[in-house]
Amino acid sequence: MNFLWAILLGAVLGVVSGFLSERRDPGSIIVRGIIGIVGGAIAGIVAVNIAPTEGSSIWISAIGAVVLLFIYWLIVDKRKTT
């Protein structure tokens, strides 16, 4: 069940980041949602192995989704400048 929460939270964070971001990157809301899902899922898998408690794995999934979205923005910004 934690894995489903990680995916859902990642999707929500990805979509919300699109609305809160002042950046105009080429990715749509769907792309940001998918990136959030992937980040949340990867971090959720890692969290279950590191800290098997339910509350900590959800927070780690949220952090993973935000980190992956931040990496995406860094890559998109580099591509725009070159």
Secondary structure, 3 states (H helix, E strand, C coil): CHHHHHHHHHHHHHHHHHHHCCCCCCCCHHHHHHHHHHHHHHHHHHHHHHCCCHHHHHHHHHHHHHHHHHHHHHHHHHHHHC
